[in-house]
């Protein structure tokens, strides 16, 4: 936990992956980390699963959820992925939230297109 804390305390965004078979406690570990790291992320925590109802949740839907959580009114959320990502990056310009994505590894194993979508979502978070 201390190593992850040090990584997350470094300047700039950090990506930490908790991987393993189902039921080993990945979500519990991430929850504990999020609680411990919360003081370093004064703008809150954004968390969502990348699947819903047994199917994948697209990058656009994930970004739209995060934009709503950041206070963007539903009527101001764009429809296309490029605009969603641009607005998300803009909203994060002066903020430092902790981001959690549940189910990424499982989702990415199922499809190379899904891997590309997850990369886009992370790129938007990382501002790249």
C-alpha positions as CSV (number, residue, x, y, z in Angstrom):
1,X,0.0,0.0,0.0
2,X,2.9,2.4,0.8
3,X,4.4,1.9,-2.7
4,X,1.1,2.7,-4.4
5,X,0.7,5.7,-2.1
6,X,4.1,7.0,-3.2
7,X,3.3,6.4,-6.8
8,X,0.0,8.3,-6.5
9,X,1.7,11.2,-4.6
10,X,4.1,11.8,-7.5
11,X,3.5,14.8,-9.6
12,X,1.0,14.2,-12.4
13,X,-1.6,11.4,-13.0
14,X,-0.7,7.8,-12.1
15,X,-2.4,4.6,-13.3
16,X,-2.5,1.7,-10.9
17,X,-4.0,-1.6,-11.9
18,X,-5.4,-4.2,-9.5
19,X,-5.7,-7.5,-11.4
20,X,-6.6,-11.0,-10.4
21,X,-9.3,-13.7,-10.6
22,X,-12.8,-12.8,-9.4
23,X,-13.4,-12.8,-5.7
24,X,-9.8,-12.3,-4.5
25,X,-10.6,-8.8,-3.1
26,X,-9.5,-6.4,-5.8
27,X,-12.4,-4.1,-5.3
28,X,-11.9,-4.1,-1.5
29,X,-8.2,-3.3,-2.0
30,X,-9.0,-0.4,-4.3
31,X,-11.6,0.8,-1.9
32,X,-9.1,0.8,0.9
33,X,-6.5,2.6,-1.3
34,X,-9.1,5.2,-2.3
35,X,-9.9,5.9,1.3
36,X,-6.2,6.2,2.3
37,X,-5.3,8.3,-0.7
38,X,-8.4,10.6,-0.5
39,X,-6.5,13.5,1.2
40,X,-4.3,13.7,-1.9
41,X,-7.3,14.0,-4.2
42,X,-9.2,17.1,-3.0
43,X,-11.6,17.1,-5.8
44,X,-13.2,13.7,-4.9
45,X,-13.4,10.3,-6.4
46,X,-14.9,9.2,-9.7
47,X,-15.8,5.5,-9.9
48,X,-17.7,3.4,-12.3
49,X,-17.9,-0.1,-13.8
50,X,-17.0,-0.4,-17.4
51,X,-19.8,-2.9,-17.9
52,X,-23.5,-2.9,-17.1
53,X,-26.1,-5.6,-17.3
54,X,-23.6,-8.1,-18.5
55,X,-22.4,-6.0,-21.5
56,X,-19.7,-3.4,-22.0
57,X,-20.3,0.3,-21.1
58,X,-18.8,2.4,-23.9
59,X,-16.2,5.1,-23.3
60,X,-18.7,7.8,-24.1
61,X,-21.1,6.5,-21.4
62,X,-18.3,6.4,-18.9
63,X,-17.2,9.9,-19.7
64,X,-20.8,11.1,-19.6
65,X,-21.2,9.6,-16.1
66,X,-18.1,11.3,-14.9
67,X,-19.1,14.7,-16.4
68,X,-22.4,14.4,-14.6
69,X,-20.5,13.7,-11.4
70,X,-18.4,16.7,-12.0
71,X,-21.6,18.9,-12.2
72,X,-22.2,19.2,-15.9
73,X,-25.9,19.4,-16.6
74,X,-27.3,16.5,-18.7
75,X,-28.3,18.9,-21.5
76,X,-24.7,20.2,-21.8
77,X,-23.1,16.8,-22.3
78,X,-22.1,16.2,-25.9
79,X,-23.0,13.1,-27.9
80,X,-19.8,12.3,-29.7
81,X,-16.7,10.8,-28.0
82,X,-14.2,13.4,-29.1
83,X,-16.3,16.2,-27.6
84,X,-17.0,14.2,-24.5
85,X,-13.2,13.7,-24.0
86,X,-12.5,17.3,-24.7
87,X,-15.0,18.5,-22.2
88,X,-13.8,16.0,-19.6
89,X,-10.2,17.2,-20.1
90,X,-11.4,20.8,-19.7
91,X,-13.3,20.0,-16.5
92,X,-10.2,18.2,-15.1
93,X,-7.8,21.1,-15.9
94,X,-7.8,22.5,-12.4
95,X,-9.0,19.5,-10.6
96,X,-7.4,16.4,-9.1
97,X,-9.9,13.6,-8.7
98,X,-9.2,9.9,-8.0
99,X,-10.5,7.8,-10.8
100,X,-11.6,4.2,-10.5
101,X,-12.7,1.9,-13.3
102,X,-14.1,-1.5,-12.3
103,X,-13.9,-4.5,-14.7
104,X,-11.3,-3.2,-17.1
105,X,-9.3,-6.3,-17.4
106,X,-12.3,-8.6,-18.0
107,X,-13.7,-6.2,-20.5
108,X,-10.4,-5.8,-22.4
109,X,-9.9,-9.6,-22.7
110,X,-13.1,-9.9,-24.6
111,X,-12.3,-7.5,-27.5
112,X,-9.4,-5.5,-29.0
113,X,-12.0,-2.8,-29.9
114,X,-12.8,-2.6,-26.2
115,X,-9.1,-2.2,-25.3
116,X,-9.0,0.8,-27.7
117,X,-12.0,2.3,-26.0
118,X,-10.5,1.9,-22.6
119,X,-7.3,3.5,-23.8
120,X,-9.3,6.5,-25.1
121,X,-11.0,6.9,-21.8
122,X,-7.7,6.7,-19.9
123,X,-6.1,9.1,-22.3
124,X,-8.9,11.6,-21.6
125,X,-8.2,11.2,-17.9
126,X,-4.5,11.6,-18.3
127,X,-5.0,14.6,-20.6
128,X,-3.2,13.0,-23.5
